[in-house]
Structures are given as structure tokens and as C-alpha cells.
């Protein structure tokens, strides 16, 4: 029997500690497995130990697996990236990313909020890791706030221009643009709601939060300081923000529709309490928290697959008001 540990919250919450995913998979209780990628399967540069083997064994058990990610990239790009890291893309039913949801919503405009958007946008994107293509969306990229209908935020390193290039910008410059946009009541669409993500043993700044980072993730400690926010700051300025990913249940709903299952037949696996687990709670989906990902330092973990102290997990779950069904050190069988 798997041991249980209570989490203090307004209602008593329980999570089960696991030695590996085999304990769940062999019950065949869940048809759909909704998997986060960064901090669970890989760190952006290489797979975590045992992740490739575990995926194969999950597939052999009959699990229908879908990647759900707050990546601002398209779904096809995400699956290609997994292939380049040594994962077999054919094992997945597909991928649902924040970038894919954003692209499809802007393309279809079958929702009242999107239908009301204009075509002219300020585009905040990436520079070093490559700007995001807006091909097929019939949008006009503008540089002046006075010409913008909305803000499209894919990244925090650059500002897109009408030629399609990305002009590198400092965070302070992007924040200044946001202040101007807020004064005009221009809505903002965030194609990557992450505050921070694991990347090659480090944390990277995401559109939802701006940080200065020192140290590294996983096998070492991290210290990071919050300087401000993009999306959250925009809300503080009175701006309207549309969040296109976890913890909003929109991405879980899309993934379940892809497989053709209900929440009761689904389980989500992720390393972020605020995004993965809180989102699963909102979507009424069972969840597995991987403690060796983004919360490793908060949980006092120093090496891969270290086992977290259960009281620390309890405290962290209460802090984020996000409650996993199961807890596991790493994505292993």
C-alpha cells in the first residue's frame, strides 16, 4: 500500500508518496496522461535520467500521453524538440502548448474576446532563443503604442517589428511600453504564463515574471530575486490580461479533448505547484508532483531523485494553495 500524508488546507487534503509511476500505471485507472516537459522529462538540453525509458513503459501500459506545456512555441515545434532530445514523438497522442492555443485562438477568433481584438499588435518576443513566427495570423506588428490594438507576449527579450525582426530590449524598456499600453487600456495576451522554468540546470525568465537569477537548478542551489512582472504588473496597472495556459484549465480541457476523455480518466504530471498542480486542481484532474524540478531548492533537495521531506511538501502545497494527488521525486518508473 502507498503511504499517505495529509496536507493542511481549508479542507483536509491527502497525497500519496510514490516510488515510481509504475504504481499508478499498472492500475490502468487513467487513460490520459497529461505531461509537462521542462522539469519533468528534460531540462531543455538533455533528458532526465530514466525519463525516456519511463515514457516507453507508460506507452506499453496503454497510457495515452499528451504534452501540455506553457511553452510559447507551436505544438509541432515542441514535439520536434523532444525528438532531438532522444524522445520518441510517436509515443504521444500530441502536444498542447500555450503557443499553440494562442495561435489557434487568434486564427479562429471564434471566442468573443478574440473576435473583439483588432489586427495591430505590440509583439514581445524572444531574441537569443529565436523570435516566434506569427505566420498565418494576418497580424500587423506595430512599434508605436498609439497604433496597437493589443499586446501579444511570447517572450521577455525583444520587441518584434514590422519587418519580422526581433529588436533586443531590456526589461525596463518593455515595462515602459506596458505602462504606455495600460494608459490606453490595451488588452494583453500572454502566450507563456510561466513565472520561471527549468532550462539546462538554470531558471529562465518568462513573460509572466521578471527575475534576476543566480545559481542553477537540480544538482545545485538557486537564489533568485523577483524584480517585477510583465503580465502581473500589467494587471496591477489596470490592464486586462488573457492567460493562455496553466494554471488556467483551458489547456487541460484541450488536452482531454485531444484524447477524447473526461477529467476522471485523466492524470497530470508536473513539477510546478503554481502552474501544473493548481491547474490540475482547477480542471478536476488528478495530479503527480515531481519534487525534483522547479521546487527542488525550496524543498532542500541537492541531488537528482532526492526524496523530499513530507512536511516540506505539505508546507509548500499550502503556500501555493495547490494540492497534488501523488508525490514523486522524479519521472521514473
Secondary structure, DSSP 8 states (H G I E B T S, - for coil): ---EEEE-SSS-EEEEE-S-THHHHTTT--SEEEE--BTTTB-SSSB-TTHHHHHHHHHHTT-EEEEEE--SS-HHHHHHHHHHTT--GGGEEEEEEHHHHHHHHHHH--SHHHHT--SEEEEEE-STT-----TTS--EE-SSGGG-SEEEES-SSEEE-TTS-EEE--HHHHHHHHHHHHHTT-EEEES---SEEEETTEEEEBTTBEEEEEE-SSSS-EEEEEEE-SHHHHHHTT--EEE-STTSTHHHHHHHHHHT--GGGEEEEES-IIIIIHHHHHTT-EEEEETTSTTTTTTT--STT----HHHHHHHHHHHT---SEEESSS--
